[in-house]
Amino acid sequence: MTELEERTHGCLLGAFLGDALAMPVHWYYDRAALARDYGTVSELVAPKNPHADSILWRSSYSALNAKGEILHDQAEFWGRRGVHYHQFLRAGENTLNMQLALQLLASLRECSGYDRDDYTRRYIDFMTTPGRHRDTYVEECHRNFFTKYARGKKPGDCGGDDIHIGGLAHVPVLAVWYANDEPAALAAVREQVRATHRGELVETAARDLTKMLVAILNGAPVRESIEEFGNGWVGRKKLEAWAARPDEEVIGAVLSPACYLADAFPASLFLAWKYADSLESALVANANLGGDNCHRGIVVGALVGAGGAPVPERWERGLLCRELLG
């Protein structure tokens, strides 16, 4: 492979591995419970029930009609205590947003580029067909989309305001596809993100992440790219100061481990900057910090993987979607 091909492959592997490694300990906020249930997460493992920090019992969704039916046989687990968000996924399998990223990748290949209508058809079919994703938890952005869709809104009008880092999940796929055309990458990312996540904060984060990834894919160093394009989120002096502290203090006492972009994106940039030379160290650190480590892991893995850091062979072999990444 050429250097660009190696970097694009590393970017995709890093993003999907970041999600899959963190999946069993996704949304653990009690790190003592995480360590008790899983030890130090450094391998691709399956989730266990019960999930000590699950708040699925507080979540609810009722489809208005068949167009809004997206929970299918997982609906019976909503409202129960202790249920793992991803209880039926296997070791090395990806959560819903990255399963949808595979749909996006398939659409890009079939259409030879980004086609919003084609992806939207795939998205609706994937979500409304029973048994397609087997993931118990469906994020609020998807519930909001399909509530509007069930009410008769056109798919292009079903996105809602959202400030969660999950809105960045598909950025690596589009950055890789348009690595040689930054304007096209930025346009496709903006359109894709707006389908489910709208608002200045998420659009700014998506734009900045796209610029970082395109630069790194074309040979720019990871740390320099984060410092240049992530300066609106966190600067070099702060990154250096944070790197001197334990990760669990930075992402815990300084930044929230939760899913809100204002903290989750800087936390992701910090981990990618600190561990820019080691994908394994970056993703192990991220997974064991808990919180929304799946979506942080996508960003961290994409950045570090794009930089050419070696991908652990055992992880690559264990990633269930690896053959679909090309």
C-alpha positions in Angstrom: 0.0 0.0 0.0 1.0 3.6 -0.5 1.6 5.7 2.6 -1.8 7.4 2.1 -3.5 4.0 1.8 -1.8 2.8 5.0 -2.9 5.9 6.8 -6.5 5.6 5.6 -6.6 2.0 6.6 -5.1 2.8 10.0 -7.6 5.6 10.5 -10.6 3.3 9.8 -9.2 0.5 12.0 -8.5 3.0 14.8 -12.0 4.4 14.8 -13.7 1.0 14.7 -11.4 -0.5 17.3 -11.8 2.5 19.6 -15.5 1.8 19.7 -15.2 -2.0 19.9 -12.6 -2.0 22.7 -14.7 0.3 24.8 -18.0 -1.3 24.0 -18.2 -3.6 27.1 -17.4 -0.8 29.5 -19.4 1.9 27.7 -21.0 4.4 30.1 -19.3 3.1 33.2 -18.9 6.2 35.4 -17.9 4.2 38.5 -14.3 3.3 37.7 -14.1 1.0 40.7 -17.0 -1.0 39.3 -15.5 -1.0 35.8 -12.3 -2.5 37.3 -14.2 -5.0 39.4 -16.3 -6.2 36.4 -13.6 -6.2 33.7 -10.2 -5.6 35.2 -8.0 -3.5 32.9 -9.6 -3.6 29.5 -6.9 -4.3 26.9 -8.6 -6.9 24.8 -11.7 -7.1 22.7 -14.3 -8.8 25.0 -18.0 -9.3 25.2 -20.2 -7.2 27.6 -21.6 -8.7 30.8 -24.9 -8.2 32.6 -25.6 -6.6 34.9 -24.1 -3.2 34.0 -23.4 -1.5 37.3 -24.0 2.0 36.0 -26.8 1.4 33.5 -29.6 4.0 33.5 -31.5 2.3 30.8 -34.3 1.9 33.3 -34.8 5.6 33.1 -35.0 5.6 29.3 -38.1 5.2 27.2 -39.2 5.2 23.6 -42.6 4.4 22.0 -42.9 4.2 18.2 -45.8 6.3 16.9 -46.3 3.9 14.0 -44.4 1.4 11.9 -42.2 4.2 10.4 -40.9 4.9 13.9 -40.3 1.3 15.0 -36.6 1.1 15.7 -36.3 -0.9 19.0 -37.9 -4.1 17.7 -37.2 -7.0 20.1 -34.9 -4.8 22.2 -37.9 -2.8 23.5 -38.6 -5.2 26.3 -35.3 -4.4 28.0 -36.0 -0.7 28.2 -37.1 0.4 31.7 -35.2 -2.4 33.4 -32.4 -2.0 35.9 -28.9 -3.4 35.3 -29.3 -4.0 31.6 -26.2 -3.6 29.6 -26.6 -1.1 26.8 -24.9 -3.5 24.3 -25.7 -6.8 25.9 -26.1 -8.9 22.7 -23.0 -7.7 20.9 -20.1 -10.0 20.6 -16.4 -9.4 21.4 -15.0 -7.2 18.6 -18.4 -6.0 17.5 -19.3 -2.4 17.0 -22.1 -0.3 18.6 -25.0 1.1 16.6 -23.4 4.3 15.4 -20.4 2.5 13.9 -22.7 -0.1 12.4 -24.3 2.8 10.6 -20.8 4.0 9.6 -20.5 0.8 7.7 -23.7 1.6 5.9 -22.2 5.0 5.0 -19.0 3.3 3.8 -21.0 0.9 1.6 -23.0 3.9 0.2 -19.8 5.8 -0.6 -18.4 2.8 -2.5 -21.6 2.1 -4.5 -22.3 5.7 -5.3 -18.6 6.6 -5.9 -19.0 9.4 -3.4 -21.3 10.9 -0.8 -25.0 10.7 -1.7 -27.2 11.9 1.1 -30.4 10.3 -0.3 -28.7 6.9 -0.8 -27.3 6.9 2.7 -30.7 8.0 4.2 -32.5 5.2 2.5 -29.9 2.8 3.9 -30.2 4.4 7.4 -34.0 4.1 7.5 -34.0 0.5 6.2 -31.3 -0.5 8.7 -33.1 1.0 11.6 -36.6 -0.2 10.8 -35.7 -3.7 9.8 -35.8 -6.1 12.8 -32.5 -7.8 13.8 -30.2 -5.6 11.7 -28.1 -4.2 14.6 -28.9 -6.2 17.7 -27.9 -3.3 19.9 -30.1 -2.7 22.9 -29.5 1.0 23.2 -30.5 3.5 20.5 -29.3 7.0 21.1 -31.6 10.0 21.5 -30.6 11.5 18.1 -32.0 8.4 16.4 -35.1 8.3 18.5 -35.8 12.0 17.7 -35.2 11.4 14.0 -37.7 8.5 13.8 -40.3 10.3 15.9 -40.3 13.1 13.4 -40.2 10.7 10.5 -43.2 8.8 11.9 -45.0 12.1 12.1 -44.6 12.5 8.3 -41.6 14.8 8.1 -39.2 14.4 5.2 -36.0 12.6 6.2 -34.0 15.8 5.4 -36.0 17.6 8.1 -35.7 15.0 10.8 -32.4 16.0 12.4 -32.6 17.8 15.7 -30.4 20.0 17.9 -27.7 17.8 19.6 -24.5 18.5 21.5 -23.2 14.9 21.9 -19.9 13.6 20.7 -21.8 10.7 18.9 -22.4 13.3 16.2 -18.7 12.8 15.2 -18.9 9.1 14.7 -19.1 9.2 10.9 -16.5 11.9 10.3 -13.5 9.4 10.0 -15.2 7.5 7.1 -15.8 10.7 5.1 -12.4 12.1 5.9 -10.8 8.9 4.6 -12.9 8.9 1.5 -12.1 12.5 0.6 -8.5 12.6 2.0 -7.4 14.3 -1.2 -10.1 16.8 -1.3 -10.6 18.8 1.9 -13.5 21.0 0.6 -15.4 17.9 -0.5 -14.7 16.3 2.9 -16.0 19.3 4.8 -19.1 19.6 2.7 -20.0 15.9 3.0 -19.3 15.9 6.8 -21.5 18.9 7.3 -24.4 17.3 5.4 -24.0 13.9 7.1 -23.8 15.3 10.6 -26.8 17.6 10.1 -28.9 14.6 9.3 -29.1 13.7 13.0 -27.1 16.3 14.9 -27.7 20.0 14.4 -26.2 23.0 16.1 -23.1 25.2 15.9 -21.1 23.2 18.5 -21.3 19.9 16.7 -20.8 21.4 13.3 -17.7 23.2 14.6 -16.3 20.0 16.1 -17.0 18.0 13.0 -15.3 20.7 10.8 -12.2 20.8 13.1 -11.9 17.0 13.3 -12.2 16.8 9.5 -9.4 19.3 9.1 -7.2 17.4 11.5 -7.8 14.0 9.9 -7.3 15.2 6.3 -4.0 16.9 7.4 -2.8 13.8 9.2 -3.8 11.4 6.4 -1.6 13.5 4.1 1.4 13.3 6.3 1.1 16.0 9.0 2.1 14.9 12.5 -0.8 14.1 14.8 0.2 16.5 17.6 0.9 19.4 15.3 -2.5 18.9 13.6 -4.4 18.7 16.9 -2.6 21.9 18.1 -3.4 23.7 14.8 -7.0 22.7 14.1 -8.0 22.0 17.7 -6.8 25.3 19.1 -10.4 26.5 19.6 -10.9 23.5 22.0 -7.6 23.1 23.7 -4.2 24.6 23.3 -0.6 23.2 23.5 0.2 24.6 26.9 -2.9 23.1 28.4 -2.2 19.8 26.6 1.3 19.7 28.0 0.0 20.5 31.5 -2.6 17.8 31.4 -0.1 15.2 30.1 1.8 15.6 33.3 -1.2 14.6 35.3 -2.9 11.2 35.6 -5.5 10.6 32.9 -8.2 9.9 35.4 -7.7 13.4 36.9 -7.8 15.1 33.5 -10.9 13.2 32.4 -12.8 13.2 35.6 -11.8 16.2 37.7 -11.0 18.7 34.8 -13.1 17.3 32.0 -16.3 15.3 32.3 -16.1 11.8 31.0 -19.7 12.2 29.8 -20.9 12.5 26.2 -21.3 16.3 25.9 -19.0 17.8 23.3 -17.8 20.7 25.3 -15.8 18.2 27.4 -15.8 15.0 25.4 -14.1 16.5 22.3 -11.2 18.1 24.2 -10.9 14.9 26.2 -10.5 13.0 22.9 -8.0 15.4 21.6 -6.0 15.2 24.8 -5.8 11.4 24.6 -4.9 11.4 20.9 -2.2 14.1 21.6 -0.7 12.4 24.6 -0.6 8.9 23.0 0.0 9.9 19.4 2.7 7.3 19.0 0.8 4.3 20.3 -2.7 3.3 19.2 -2.8 0.6 21.8 -1.9 2.9 24.7 -4.4 5.5 23.5 -7.3 3.2 23.2 -6.6 1.2 26.4 -6.4 4.5 28.3 -9.6 5.7 26.8 -11.6 2.6 27.4 -10.6 2.4 31.1 -11.6 6.0 31.8 -15.2 5.0 31.3 -18.0 7.5 30.5 -18.8 7.8 26.8 -15.6 6.0 25.9 -17.0 4.5 22.7 -17.5 7.8 21.0 -14.3 9.3 22.4 -12.6 6.1 21.2 -13.8 6.7 17.7 -12.2 10.1 17.6 -9.0 9.0 19.4 -8.5 5.9 17.3 -9.1 7.7 14.0 -6.6 10.4 14.8 -3.8 8.1 16.1 -4.5 5.5 13.5 -4.3 8.1 10.7 -0.9 9.0 12.0 0.5 5.6 11.2 0.8 4.2 14.8 0.9 0.4 14.6 -2.4 -1.5 14.9 -2.1 -4.5 17.3 -2.5 -7.6 15.2 -4.6 -9.3 17.8 -7.1 -6.5 17.8 -7.2 -6.3 14.0 -7.9 -10.1 13.8 -10.6 -9.7 16.5 -12.5 -6.8 14.9 -15.6 -8.4 13.4 -16.1 -5.8 10.7 -12.5 -5.8 9.5 -13.2 -7.3 6.1 -15.8 -4.7 5.4 -13.2 -1.9 5.9 -11.2 -3.0 2.9 
